[in-house]
Amino acid sequence: MINFEGNPLIEKTVKFSLNIIEFCELLDQNKKYVISRQLLRSGTSIGANSFEAQNPSSKKDFVNKIKIAAKELEETKYWLFLCKHAKSYPFNDELEKQIIEIGKIIYKILSTSLKQESQENI
């Protein structure tokens, strides 16, 4: 088994992905297949890209993977927003809290990486 301890981004995205899988199973039970598929894809992609960024071929590759994770994060927020505001859909407050935490980490990583990148180009 892979050890994720000490890497908050990976720990949180794996936990979030597992929770998204459970939530999407609930959506499927309620026959909300379209949103379920979109949410499952984008929600688990955050962790997949973050995980892939842990073994980059270059700094640029690392930043690109984190940027993709950020885009998937924003898409996931959109699908969760729809679930929250659609009367006939279930919603999970914990997923909303988790996505906000993950976003803070991802955007901090991006900010720091881009700042370092610009300082290296001076």
N, CA and C of each residue as an Amber inpcrd file, in Angstrom:
protein
   366
   0.8400000  -1.1850000   0.0000000   0.0000000   0.0000000   0.0000000
   0.8820000   1.2440000   0.0000000   0.4700000   2.2350000  -0.7430000
   1.2090000   3.4800000  -0.8320000   0.9250000   4.3060000   0.4160000
   1.9570000   4.9430000   0.9420000   1.8240000   5.7520000   2.1460000
   1.6780000   7.2280000   1.7560000   0.5640000   7.8280000   2.1230000
   0.3000000   9.2270000   1.7900000   0.5570000  10.1630000   2.9670000
   0.9730000   9.6150000   4.1000000   1.1670000  10.4360000   5.2910000
   2.2020000  11.5130000   5.0330000   1.9250000  12.6930000   5.5430000
   2.8600000  13.7970000   5.3960000   2.6420000  14.6180000   4.1360000
   1.6930000  14.2050000   3.3080000   1.3750000  14.9780000   2.1120000
  -0.1060000  15.3500000   2.1840000  -0.4120000  16.5130000   2.7350000
  -1.8140000  16.8880000   2.9630000  -2.6540000  16.8900000   1.6890000
  -2.0700000  17.2930000   0.5660000  -2.8370000  17.3190000  -0.6780000
  -3.2690000  15.9190000  -1.0780000  -2.3580000  14.9910000  -1.0350000
  -2.6860000  13.6170000  -1.4330000  -3.6390000  12.9880000  -0.4180000
  -3.3750000  13.1850000   0.8670000  -4.2690000  12.6460000   1.8950000
  -5.7020000  13.1440000   1.6860000  -5.8440000  14.4450000   1.4690000
  -7.1790000  15.0370000   1.3420000  -7.8510000  14.6690000   0.0200000
  -7.0840000  14.5990000  -1.0660000  -7.7130000  14.2670000  -2.3470000
  -8.1150000  12.7910000  -2.4210000  -7.3550000  11.9220000  -1.7890000
  -7.7420000  10.5010000  -1.7590000  -9.0170000  10.3430000  -0.9340000
  -9.0510000  10.9670000   0.2420000 -10.2540000  10.9010000   1.0880000
 -11.4550000  11.4820000   0.3390000 -11.2570000  12.6260000  -0.3220000
 -12.3330000  13.2580000  -1.0890000 -12.8090000  12.3410000  -2.2230000
 -11.8740000  11.7330000  -2.9260000 -12.2360000  10.8300000  -4.0220000
 -13.0870000   9.6600000  -3.5210000 -12.6950000   9.1040000  -2.3990000
 -13.4740000   7.9910000  -1.8380000 -14.8760000   8.4500000  -1.4370000
 -14.9710000   9.6610000  -0.8860000 -16.2770000  10.2100000  -0.5190000
 -17.1150000  10.5430000  -1.7580000 -16.4670000  11.0210000  -2.8120000
 -17.1690000  11.3030000  -4.0710000 -17.7270000  10.0150000  -4.6660000
 -16.9480000   8.9500000  -4.6050000 -17.4270000   7.6560000  -5.1170000
 -18.7110000   7.2570000  -4.3910000 -18.6980000   7.3550000  -3.0740000
 -19.8950000   7.0160000  -2.2790000 -21.0770000   7.9050000  -2.6470000
 -20.8250000   9.2100000  -2.7690000 -21.8970000  10.1500000  -3.0990000
 -22.4600000   9.8670000  -4.4940000 -21.5910000   9.5480000  -5.4310000
 -22.0540000   9.2440000  -6.7920000 -22.8640000   7.9450000  -6.8270000
 -22.5320000   7.0110000  -5.9630000 -23.3550000   5.8010000  -5.8460000
 -24.7540000   6.1670000  -5.3550000 -24.8470000   7.1120000  -4.4270000
 -26.1350000   7.5980000  -3.9490000 -26.9010000   8.2960000  -5.0850000
 -26.1800000   9.1130000  -5.8610000 -26.8240000   9.7590000  -7.0110000
 -27.3550000   8.7080000  -7.9860000 -26.5650000   7.6720000  -8.2300000
 -27.0120000   6.5910000  -9.1260000 -28.2670000   5.9070000  -8.5860000
 -28.2990000   5.6700000  -7.2810000 -29.4840000   5.0540000  -6.6780000
 -30.7220000   5.9150000  -6.8890000 -30.5120000   7.2350000  -6.9540000
 -31.6040000   8.1730000  -7.1820000 -31.8100000   8.4780000  -8.6700000
 -31.1370000   7.6980000  -9.5090000 -31.2480000   7.8240000 -10.9730000
 -30.8000000   9.1940000 -11.4880000 -29.8090000   9.7540000 -10.8600000
 -29.2260000  11.0340000 -11.2780000 -27.9070000  10.7440000 -12.0010000
 -28.0180000   9.9690000 -13.0790000 -26.8430000   9.4070000 -13.7370000
 -25.9320000  10.4380000 -14.4010000 -26.4910000  11.4360000 -15.0410000
 -25.6780000  12.3920000 -15.7960000 -24.7530000  13.1740000 -14.8640000
 -25.3220000  13.7470000 -13.8230000 -24.5010000  14.5040000 -12.8640000
 -23.5500000  13.5570000 -12.1330000 -24.0150000  12.3750000 -11.8210000
 -23.1710000  11.4090000 -11.1330000 -21.9000000  11.1250000 -11.9240000
 -22.0230000  10.8910000 -13.2130000 -20.8540000  10.5790000 -14.0500000
 -19.9020000  11.7750000 -14.1370000 -20.4680000  12.9640000 -14.3110000
 -19.6420000  14.1630000 -14.4120000 -18.8910000  14.4130000 -13.1000000
 -19.6130000  14.3000000 -12.0020000 -19.0290000  14.5360000 -10.6810000
 -17.9730000  13.4830000 -10.3530000 -18.2510000  12.2500000 -10.6840000
 -17.2890000  11.1720000 -10.4230000 -16.0040000  11.4140000 -11.2050000
 -16.1510000  11.7970000 -12.4640000 -14.9850000  12.0270000 -13.3050000
 -14.1470000  13.2070000 -12.8000000 -14.8000000  14.3590000 -12.5950000
 -14.0320000  15.5400000 -12.1830000 -13.5270000  15.4220000 -10.7370000
 -14.3630000  14.8750000  -9.8690000 -13.9920000  14.7730000  -8.4530000
 -12.8150000  13.8560000  -8.1920000 -12.7250000  12.7660000  -8.9350000
 -11.5940000  11.8530000  -8.7470000 -10.3690000  12.3080000  -9.5350000
 -10.5830000  13.1160000 -10.5520000  -9.4710000  13.6280000 -11.3570000
  -8.5940000  14.5990000 -10.5760000  -9.1700000  15.2800000  -9.6020000
  -8.3800000  16.1900000  -8.7610000  -7.2450000  15.4050000  -8.1050000
  -7.5900000  14.2990000  -7.4920000  -6.6010000  13.4630000  -6.8230000
  -5.6570000  12.7930000  -7.7950000  -6.1810000  12.3450000  -8.9350000
  -5.3290000  11.6750000  -9.9230000  -4.2390000  12.6170000 -10.4240000
  -4.6070000  13.8590000 -10.7360000  -3.6150000  14.8160000 -11.2220000
  -2.6720000  15.2590000 -10.1190000  -3.1730000  15.4110000  -8.9080000
  -2.3120000  15.7550000  -7.7720000  -1.3180000  14.6370000  -7.5080000
  -1.8050000  13.4190000  -7.6000000  -0.9550000  12.2450000  -7.3880000
   0.1170000  12.1790000  -8.4730000  -0.2960000  12.4000000  -9.7150000
   0.6410000  12.3680000 -10.8340000   1.6970000  13.4670000 -10.7040000
   1.3230000  14.6040000 -10.1380000   2.2570000  15.7160000  -9.9600000
   3.3690000  15.3820000  -8.9710000   3.1990000  14.3350000  -8.1890000
   4.2080000  13.9800000  -7.1930000   5.4620000  13.3870000  -7.8230000
   5.3690000  12.9970000  -9.0890000   6.5220000  12.4300000  -9.7810000
   6.6830000  13.1140000 -11.1360000   6.9260000  14.4260000 -11.1290000
   6.9720000  15.1720000 -12.3890000   8.2750000  14.9580000 -13.1520000
   8.2080000  15.1760000 -14.4600000   9.4300000  15.0990000 -15.2620000
  10.1930000  16.4260000 -15.2110000   9.5030000  17.4870000 -14.7930000
  10.1270000  18.8080000 -14.6680000   9.2450000  19.6700000 -13.7730000
   9.7580000  20.8590000 -13.4360000   8.9530000  21.8000000 -12.6550000
   7.7190000  22.2290000 -13.4390000   7.9080000  22.4340000 -14.7380000
   6.8050000  22.8300000 -15.6090000   5.7230000  21.7470000 -15.6300000
   6.1400000  20.4880000 -15.6690000   5.1980000  19.3660000 -15.6460000
   4.4160000  19.3650000 -14.3320000   5.1170000  19.6200000 -13.2220000
   4.4650000  19.6880000 -11.9130000   3.3820000  20.7620000 -11.9180000
   3.7450000  21.9720000 -12.3620000   2.7980000  23.0870000 -12.3860000
   1.6160000  22.7560000 -13.2910000   1.8780000  22.1580000 -14.4420000
   0.7840000  21.7990000 -15.3580000  -0.1900000  20.8040000 -14.7310000
   0.3190000  19.8230000 -14.0190000  -0.5550000  18.8380000 -13.3640000
  -1.3890000  19.5020000 -12.2670000  -0.7800000  20.3970000 -11.5190000
  -1.5200000  21.0980000 -10.4640000  -2.5640000  22.0240000 -11.0840000
  -2.2380000  22.6410000 -12.2070000  -3.2180000  23.4820000 -12.9080000
  -4.4110000  22.6520000 -13.3740000  -4.1500000  21.4620000 -13.8690000
  -5.2510000  20.5800000 -14.2860000  -6.0920000  20.2000000 -13.0740000
  -5.4300000  19.8930000 -11.9610000  -6.1630000  19.5660000 -10.7190000
  -7.0520000  20.7380000 -10.3140000  -6.5440000  21.9730000 -10.4760000
  -7.3260000  23.1660000 -10.1270000  -8.5460000  23.2970000 -11.0340000
  -8.3860000  23.0170000 -12.3110000  -9.5190000  23.0810000 -13.2450000
 -10.5750000  22.0310000 -12.8870000 -10.1210000  20.8370000 -12.5640000
 -11.0510000  19.7750000 -12.1740000 -11.7480000  20.1210000 -10.8650000
 -11.0260000  20.7790000  -9.9690000 -11.6030000  21.2400000  -8.7080000
 -12.7540000  22.2070000  -8.9780000 -12.5420000  23.1510000  -9.8780000
 -13.5870000  24.1300000 -10.1930000 -14.7930000  23.4570000 -10.8410000
 -14.5480000  22.4930000 -11.7130000 -15.6690000  21.7640000 -12.3170000
 -16.4420000  20.9820000 -11.2500000 -15.7160000  20.3770000 -10.3380000
 -16.3600000  19.6240000  -9.2600000 -17.2130000  20.5430000  -8.3930000
 -16.6940000  21.7440000  -8.1060000 -17.4850000  22.7190000  -7.3470000
 -18.7980000  23.0110000  -8.0700000 -18.7510000  23.1220000  -9.3750000
 -19.9520000  23.4020000 -10.1700000 -20.9890000  22.2860000 -10.0100000
 -20.5610000  21.0370000 -10.1670000 -21.5090000  19.9140000 -10.0460000
 -22.0710000  19.8310000  -8.6310000 -21.2370000  20.0650000  -7.6300000
 -21.7250000  20.0650000  -6.2480000 -22.7050000  21.2120000  -6.0100000
 -22.4350000  22.3640000  -6.6130000 -23.3370000  23.5130000  -6.5140000
 -24.7080000  23.1530000  -7.0840000 -24.6970000  22.4800000  -8.2280000
 -25.9760000  22.0650000  -8.8220000 -26.7230000  21.0980000  -7.9040000
 -26.0050000  20.1450000  -7.3370000 -26.6500000  19.1930000  -6.4190000
 -27.2270000  19.9280000  -5.2110000 -26.4960000  20.8850000  -4.7000000
 -26.9310000  21.6300000  -3.5190000 -28.2110000  22.4250000  -3.7990000
 -28.3280000  22.9570000  -4.9970000 -29.4350000  23.8660000  -5.2970000
 -30.5800000  23.2380000  -6.0930000 -30.4030000  22.0130000  -6.5560000
 -31.4900000  21.3250000  -7.2520000 -32.3590000  20.6370000  -6.2000000
 -33.6410000  20.9070000  -6.2540000 -34.5480000  20.3990000  -5.2070000
 -34.5980000  18.8760000  -5.1400000 -34.4300000  18.2150000  -6.2680000
 -34.6030000  16.7600000  -6.2790000 -33.2850000  15.9910000  -6.1350000
 -32.2080000  16.6950000  -5.7760000 -30.9040000  16.0380000  -5.6380000
 -30.4670000  15.9820000  -4.1880000 -29.7860000  14.8860000  -3.8310000
 -29.1850000  14.8430000  -2.4960000 -27.9660000  15.7590000  -2.4760000
 -27.5340000  16.1230000  -1.2930000 -26.3300000  16.9380000  -1.1420000
 -25.5980000  16.5040000   0.1100000 -24.2650000  16.6930000   0.0940000
 -23.4240000  16.3100000   1.2130000 -22.5630000  17.5120000   1.6070000
 -22.8740000  18.1140000   2.7560000 -22.1330000  19.2850000   3.2370000
 -20.6420000  19.0000000   3.4270000 -20.3280000  17.7850000   3.8220000
 -18.9220000  17.4300000   4.0600000 -18.1020000  17.5320000   2.7720000
 -18.6850000  17.1530000   1.6410000 -17.9720000  17.2680000   0.3630000
 -17.6530000  18.7300000   0.0610000 -18.5820000  19.5990000   0.3680000
 -18.3680000  21.0320000   0.1380000 -17.2110000  21.5430000   1.0080000
 -17.1660000  21.1200000   2.2490000 -16.0790000  21.5230000   3.1460000
 -14.7370000  20.9970000   2.6400000 -14.7450000  19.7400000   2.2060000
 -13.4990000  19.1300000   1.7240000 -12.9800000  19.8270000   0.4710000
 -13.8650000  20.1570000  -0.4640000 -13.4280000  20.7770000  -1.7170000
 -12.8500000  22.1680000  -1.4540000 -13.3780000  22.8660000  -0.4730000
 -12.8360000  24.1790000  -0.1110000 -11.4290000  24.0240000   0.4690000
 -11.2310000  23.0500000   1.3510000  -9.9030000  22.7880000   1.9310000
  -8.8950000  22.4200000   0.8530000  -9.3010000  21.5350000  -0.0440000
  -8.4110000  21.1050000  -1.1280000  -8.0670000  22.2950000  -2.0200000
  -9.0410000  23.1260000  -2.2990000  -8.8050000  24.3110000  -3.1200000
  -7.7630000  25.2230000  -2.5010000  -7.8320000  25.4200000  -1.2000000
  -6.8480000  26.2750000  -0.5180000  -5.4380000  25.7180000  -0.7040000
  -5.3010000  24.4130000  -0.6000000  -3.9840000  23.7840000  -0.7570000
  -3.4920000  23.9140000  -2.1980000  -4.3550000  23.5810000  -3.1480000
  -3.9650000  23.6190000  -4.5610000  -3.5790000  25.0310000  -4.9850000
  -4.3950000  26.0140000  -4.6050000  -4.0870000  27.3790000  -5.0200000
  -2.8590000  27.9340000  -4.3180000  -2.5670000  27.4860000  -3.1130000
  -1.3370000  27.8820000  -2.4210000  -0.1290000  27.2730000  -3.1350000
  -0.2380000  26.0000000  -3.5180000   0.8470000  25.3390000  -4.2570000
   1.0930000  26.0730000  -5.5760000   0.0210000  26.3850000  -6.2820000
   0.1580000  27.0920000  -7.5600000   0.7970000  28.4580000  -7.3710000
   0.3230000  29.1930000  -6.3870000   0.8540000  30.5280000  -6.1180000
   2.3440000  30.4620000  -5.8220000   2.7320000  29.5620000  -4.9550000
   4.1370000  29.4110000  -4.5740000   4.9810000  28.9690000  -5.7670000
   4.4850000  28.0000000  -6.5250000   5.2320000  27.4800000  -7.6780000
   5.4090000  28.5390000  -8.7540000   4.3560000  29.2980000  -9.0200000
   4.4350000  30.3350000 -10.0490000   5.3480000  31.4780000  -9.6060000
   5.3240000  31.7700000  -8.3010000   6.1970000  32.8200000  -7.7640000
   7.6590000  32.3870000  -7.9070000   7.9540000  31.1300000  -7.5770000
   9.3100000  30.6150000  -7.7080000   9.7440000  30.6190000  -9.1620000
   8.8240000  30.2440000 -10.0330000   9.1100000  30.2040000 -11.4630000
   9.4720000  31.5930000 -11.9930000   8.7080000  32.5980000 -11.5670000
   8.9820000  33.9610000 -12.0400000  10.2990000  34.4920000 -11.4650000
  10.6560000  34.1010000 -10.2490000  11.9250000  34.5410000  -9.6530000
  13.1110000  33.8910000 -10.3630000  12.9170000  32.6700000 -10.8340000
  13.9820000  31.9650000 -11.5480000  14.2240000  32.5860000 -12.9150000
  13.2030000  33.2260000 -13.4740000  13.3210000  33.8110000 -14.8050000
  13.8450000  35.2440000 -14.7780000  14.1720000  35.7320000 -13.5760000
  14.6870000  37.1120000 -13.4490000  16.1710000  37.1450000 -13.7350000
